[in-house]
């Protein structure tokens, strides 16, 4: 008699291509099957895996929460939509953190578009005070929006006189803009 872990359940994902699954083949189900589908390059597969994760208890909920930071906006929206319908404290807290992050991200982008000296200073200070990867990424993208002469001159000051992290972000800005001319 076969063990129950060898028999697929209705919610298991089957690993394979277009060929028929050979008799006795392993079925990749449960959390590991969902995790594998969430790593797919295809957005529609990742979204489908989010719904499969609902059948995996707390571990599945953790996987859905992780997808709030997926590279695809569609996957992030699907994860958000699923979590909105959940009542678990863990889901509610994840949505609050996500909303807070998005509000912060929009603030950084506004500062970048304005591009004033005080805006650049605020973003550079935040890099020193919050070593979170998400904050760094949001600020990097926001600094890329700085187009004013005053903002660019302030970034030049950080490139020459800032802390190591501030110099790195300023250098990244100028590299993306095609370099910096130091001729006087």
C-alpha positions as CSV (number, residue, x, y, z in Angstrom):
1,X,0.0,0.0,0.0
2,X,1.3,3.5,-0.9
3,X,1.9,6.1,1.8
4,X,-0.5,9.0,1.9
5,X,2.3,11.4,1.0
6,X,2.7,9.7,-2.3
7,X,-0.9,10.2,-3.3
8,X,-1.8,13.6,-4.7
9,X,-4.5,15.6,-3.1
10,X,-6.8,17.9,-5.1
11,X,-4.8,21.0,-4.1
12,X,-1.4,19.6,-5.1
13,X,0.6,21.1,-8.0
14,X,2.1,18.6,-10.4
15,X,5.6,19.2,-11.5
16,X,6.1,18.6,-15.2
17,X,5.6,19.7,-18.7
18,X,3.1,18.7,-21.4
19,X,3.9,15.0,-21.1
20,X,1.8,12.6,-19.1
21,X,3.0,12.0,-15.5
22,X,4.7,8.6,-15.3
23,X,3.3,6.1,-12.9
24,X,5.0,6.3,-9.6
25,X,6.3,9.9,-10.2
26,X,6.7,12.2,-7.3
27,X,4.0,14.9,-6.9
28,X,5.3,18.2,-5.7
29,X,2.4,19.4,-3.6
30,X,1.7,21.4,-0.5
31,X,3.8,24.3,0.5
32,X,6.8,23.2,-1.6
33,X,4.7,22.9,-4.7
34,X,3.3,26.4,-4.2
35,X,6.7,27.8,-3.4
36,X,8.0,26.4,-6.7
37,X,5.2,27.8,-8.7
38,X,5.7,31.2,-7.0
39,X,9.2,31.2,-8.4
40,X,7.9,30.8,-12.0
41,X,8.9,33.5,-14.5
42,X,5.2,33.6,-15.7
43,X,3.0,36.0,-13.8
44,X,-0.1,34.0,-14.3
45,X,1.5,30.9,-12.7
46,X,2.6,33.0,-9.7
47,X,-1.0,34.4,-9.3
48,X,-2.5,30.9,-9.5
49,X,0.0,29.7,-6.9
50,X,-1.2,32.5,-4.5
51,X,-4.7,30.9,-4.6
52,X,-3.2,27.5,-4.0
53,X,-1.3,28.9,-1.0
54,X,-4.7,29.4,0.7
55,X,-4.8,25.6,1.2
56,X,-1.5,25.6,3.0
57,X,-2.4,27.1,6.4
58,X,-0.1,29.6,8.1
59,X,2.8,28.6,5.8
60,X,0.7,29.5,2.8
61,X,-0.3,32.8,4.3
62,X,3.4,33.6,4.8
63,X,4.0,32.9,1.1
64,X,1.1,35.2,0.1
65,X,2.5,38.0,2.4
66,X,6.0,37.6,0.8
67,X,4.4,38.2,-2.6
68,X,3.4,41.8,-1.6
69,X,6.9,42.5,-2.7
70,X,6.9,40.5,-6.0
71,X,8.6,42.1,-9.0
72,X,5.2,42.1,-10.8
73,X,2.6,44.7,-10.0
74,X,-0.1,42.1,-11.0
75,X,1.2,39.6,-8.5
76,X,1.4,42.2,-5.7
77,X,-2.2,43.3,-6.4
78,X,-3.4,39.7,-6.4
79,X,-1.7,39.1,-3.0
80,X,-3.1,42.3,-1.6
81,X,-6.6,41.3,-2.8
82,X,-6.4,37.9,-1.2
83,X,-5.0,39.3,2.1
84,X,-7.8,42.0,2.2
85,X,-10.3,39.2,2.6
86,X,-8.4,37.4,5.4
87,X,-9.1,38.1,9.1
88,X,-5.9,36.7,10.6
89,X,-3.8,39.2,12.6
90,X,-0.8,38.3,10.5
91,X,-2.6,39.3,7.3
92,X,-3.9,42.5,8.8
93,X,-0.4,43.5,10.0
94,X,1.2,42.7,6.6
95,X,-1.4,45.0,4.9
96,X,-0.7,47.8,7.3
97,X,3.1,47.5,6.7
98,X,2.5,47.4,2.9
99,X,0.2,50.4,2.9
100,X,2.8,52.3,5.1
101,X,5.6,51.4,2.7
102,X,3.6,52.5,-0.3
103,X,2.7,55.9,1.3
104,X,6.4,56.3,2.1
105,X,7.4,55.4,-1.4
106,X,5.0,58.0,-2.9
107,X,6.4,60.6,-0.5
108,X,10.0,59.8,-1.7
109,X,9.0,60.0,-5.3
110,X,7.3,63.4,-4.7
111,X,10.5,64.6,-3.1
112,X,12.6,63.4,-6.1
113,X,10.3,65.1,-8.6
114,X,10.5,68.4,-6.6
115,X,14.3,68.0,-6.4
116,X,15.1,70.7,-3.9
117,X,18.1,70.8,-1.6
118,X,15.9,70.0,1.4
119,X,14.3,67.1,-0.4
120,X,17.7,65.6,-1.3
121,X,18.9,66.1,2.3
122,X,15.8,64.4,3.7
123,X,16.3,61.3,1.4
124,X,20.0,61.1,2.2
125,X,19.3,61.4,5.9
126,X,16.8,58.6,5.6
127,X,19.5,56.4,4.1
128,X,21.6,56.8,7.2
129,X,18.7,56.2,9.6
130,X,16.9,53.3,7.9
131,X,19.1,50.6,6.4
132,X,16.0,48.7,5.2
133,X,16.5,47.4,1.6
134,X,13.0,48.5,0.5
135,X,13.7,52.1,1.8
136,X,17.0,52.1,-0.1
137,X,15.4,51.0,-3.3
138,X,12.6,53.6,-3.0
139,X,15.1,56.4,-2.3
140,X,17.3,55.3,-5.2
141,X,14.4,55.3,-7.6
142,X,13.3,58.7,-6.2
143,X,16.8,60.3,-6.5
144,X,16.7,59.3,-10.2
145,X,13.9,61.8,-10.6
146,X,15.9,64.8,-9.4
147,X,16.4,67.1,-12.3
148,X,16.9,70.6,-10.7
149,X,20.3,72.2,-10.8
150,X,20.1,72.7,-7.0
151,X,19.3,69.1,-6.4
152,X,22.1,67.9,-8.7
153,X,24.5,70.2,-7.0
154,X,23.5,68.9,-3.6
155,X,24.0,65.3,-4.8
156,X,27.5,66.4,-6.0
157,X,28.1,67.6,-2.5
158,X,27.1,64.1,-1.1
159,X,29.3,62.4,-3.7
160,X,32.3,64.3,-2.5
161,X,31.6,64.8,1.2
162,X,28.8,62.4,2.3
163,X,29.0,59.2,4.3
164,X,29.9,56.0,2.4
165,X,26.2,55.1,1.8
166,X,25.4,58.6,0.7
167,X,28.4,58.7,-1.7
168,X,27.2,55.3,-3.1
169,X,23.7,56.6,-3.9
170,X,25.1,59.9,-5.3
171,X,27.5,58.0,-7.5
172,X,24.7,55.7,-8.7
173,X,22.7,58.8,-9.6
174,X,25.5,60.4,-11.6
175,X,26.3,57.0,-13.3
176,X,22.7,56.7,-14.5
177,X,22.8,60.3,-15.7
178,X,25.9,59.7,-17.8
179,X,28.6,60.8,-15.5
180,X,29.7,64.0,-13.9
181,X,31.9,66.8,-15.3
182,X,34.2,68.2,-12.6
183,X,35.8,70.8,-14.8
184,X,35.7,74.3,-13.3
